[in-house]
C-alpha cells in the first residue's frame, strides 16, 4: 500500500494581486516558520528531526532551506549540499508543511548557470508537490534591479517553469533584499505566481525600509518576507520592537 503524505495547510499556493493565496480558494494565507542557517555551516539541522520539531513544537507551517552557494557550499560540494536540501524537502513533504528552497547567495548573477542547474534539478524532482516554494536569490548586493537582477531571475524562472508551471517563486531584490520599491517600478510580468523578497531585522532596519515597503505595496507588489528578526542584521544586538 502506498503512503500518501499529509496535505499542506492551504493546498497549492498562488499569488493574486499583492497577496499570497490558496490556489483552491483564492483567499489570502499566512505562512510562519523558521529559516535554517547556511547549509555548509550548520548541517546538523538539515534533517527530519528539525522539521518535525519546528512543526510540532514551534507550530510552524513553513521551513526555509538556506543552501549555501559560496564559501564551501554548492559550488565546491554540490552533492553534499544537495543531499541536505533533499533531506529537508522530503521531511517537509512528509510533515505536511511548506518549504522555501533558497539559493543562498550574494553573487548569484555570477553563478547563473549553477542556479539554473540547481533549480532545474529541484523542479524536476519536486515540482509536482504543492509544498515547494522557490527562492531564486537570497540577498543581492547593491546591484541594479532592471539591468542585473531581473534578467537573472527571468532566466532561472524559465528553467523552473519548464518543469513546474505553478508553484510560487520568490525573487531577491537589491541591497540585501530590501529595495522592493525598485522592483515595484519594473516588475516581472511575463510569469505567474512571482513574489518579491524582503528581509527585515528590526535592530538594523528602521523607517526608511518601512517606507520603501509601503511604496511597493501601494503599487500592488506581492512581498514575501523570507528572513526577519528582532535583533541586528548580523544576529547581534538587543531585541527591538519592529514597529518602532
N, C-alpha and C positions, 0 to 999 in steps of 0.2 A: 504494500500500500504506500503510495507516495504521500509525502508530508507537505502540506500547504502552510507556508509561513504566515504569521499573523498579518492582517491587513494594516495599512498605515492609518494614522488617526483621521486624515481627511481625504484619503484616496490620492489620485494623481493631482498634482498642483499645477497652477497656471498663473499667468499674470493678466489681470483685467484692469485697464487704466493704470492707476498707481498702486494697486493692491495685489497682494499675494492671495490667491483664492483657491478653493477646492474646484477642480475642473468639473466635478459632477454637479455641484450646486451653484457655482458662481459666487458663493459667499466668501467674504474675507476670512482668513485664518491667521493664527499667530503661532509661530514656532519659538520655542525657548529651550536652550540647551547649552552645550559646552563645546568650545574648540579645544582640540588636543594641541600640544606644543609640537614644534618641529620634529618630524618623524625620526630624523637621524640622531637627534639629541635626547629624546625621551621615548625610546621604543617600548619601554615597559608598559605603556598604557595602550598600545595598539593591539588590543585583544578583546575577546568576548567578555571577559570578566569586567573590564572597564565599562563596556557598553551596557551590560546588564545593570551594573551599579548606577550608572547615570540615569537609566530609565526607572529603575525600581526604587532607588534611594534618593535620587535628586529630582524625580518627576520631570525629566526632560523628554521631549519628543523629537529631538534632532541632535546629532553629533557631527562635528566638523573634523575631517581628516586633513591635517596640515602637512602634506607631503613635501618635505624639504627638497629643493632642487639643487642649489649650490651648496658649498661648504660640506662636502662629503655626502650629499643627498643623491637624487636621481641621476644626475649627470655622471657620477662616479660609481654608483652602486645600484644600478637600475633594478635588478631582480629583487634585491633585498628590500628596497623601498616599496616595490610593487606588492610584495608579499604582505607587508604591514598594512598597506591600503586595502588589499583584498580581505584581510582578516577583519578589519573594522566594518567594511561594507557588508560582508557576509553576516557579521554579528548584528548590524543594524537591521538588515532584512529579516533575520531570524527573530529579532525582538520587536519588529513592527514599528520602527521609528525611521525618520528620515536621516539621510547622511549627505553632508556637503563635501564633495570631493574637490579639494583645493590644491591648485598648482601654487605651492607656497614659495614664491619667487619675488625678487625685487628688480630683476632684469630680464623679464620673460620675453621681451621683444628681441633679445639676443639669442633666445633659446626656442624660437617659434617652432622649428621643425620637431624638437623634442616634445614640446607641448602638444603638437598635433598628433604625434605618435602615441603619447600617453592617453589623450582623450579619445582617440580612435579605439584604442585598446579597451578603455573603460566603457565607452558607449556600446561597443560590440558585445562585451561581456555582461553588462548590467542594464543596458538601455531600456529593456522591456519591463524593468521594475519601477513602480511609482515612487520608491523610496529615494531615488537618486536626484541630487541637485548638483550641478557642475559649477565650479568657481574657477574661471579660466586664468586669473592673475590676481594673486593675493594683494600685494601693495606696490604698485608702480611708484617710481620716484618722481621728481619734478620734470616730467616729460609731457609733450603735447598730447592732448586727447585726440584731436582730429587727425594729426599727422602721424602719430606713432601708435597710440593705444587702440583707436577704433579700427584701423586696418589689421592690427594683430588679432583683436577679438573676432573680427569677421572671418579671418582665416581659420581660427580654431573652432568657432561656431559652425562653420561649414563642415568641418570634419565630424563634429558631434552630430549634426543634423543628418548627415549621410546615414547614420545608424539609428538615431533616436530623434524623431521629429517633434517630440512634445515636452519632455521634461525641462524644468526651469534651468536656465543658465544665468549665473551672476557674473558680471564683468567688473574688473577693478578700475578705479578712477584715479586721476593724477594726485600726486603728493600724498603717498601712503593711504590711498583710497579715502580722500577727504573732499576733493574738489568735484563733488557731484553736480554742482551748478554748471561746470564746463561741459559735462556730458549732457546735461539737460538742454544746452544750446545746440547740440549736434548729436541727437540720439541715434541708436541703431534701429532702423525702421524696416529692414528687409528680412528680419527673422522674428518669429513669435516667441513669447514667453521669456523675455530678456529682462533681468533686473540689474541694478547698479549697486556696487559695493560702497558702504560707508563704514569706516572704523572710527570709534569714538571712545576715548579714555578721559574721564572727567577731571583727572588731576592735571591733564595737559591741555585739553581742548575746551575752549570756552565759547563765548558768544559768537565769535566770527564763524566758527564751524556750524553753529546752530542757524545762523543767518544764511549761510550757503545752502544748508539743507532745506530750510524753508523756501528759498528761491527755487530749488529743484522740485520740491513737492508741489509748489504752486504752478509749475509747468507740467505737472502730471507725470513726473518721472518716478517709476517704481524703485524704491530704495530698499535694499536688503542689508541689514547690519550683521556682518559675519564675524566681527570682533567688537567687543566693548568691554570696558572695565571701569571700576570706580577709583582706580589708582592712576599713576602716571603711565604714559605710553610704554615706558621701559619696564613696567611692572613694579616700580618702587614708589615711595611717597605715601602720604596719608590718604585714607579714603575720603573722597569728595562727593558731595551731593551733585549728581549730574545736571540738576535743574538750576544750579546757582554758580 
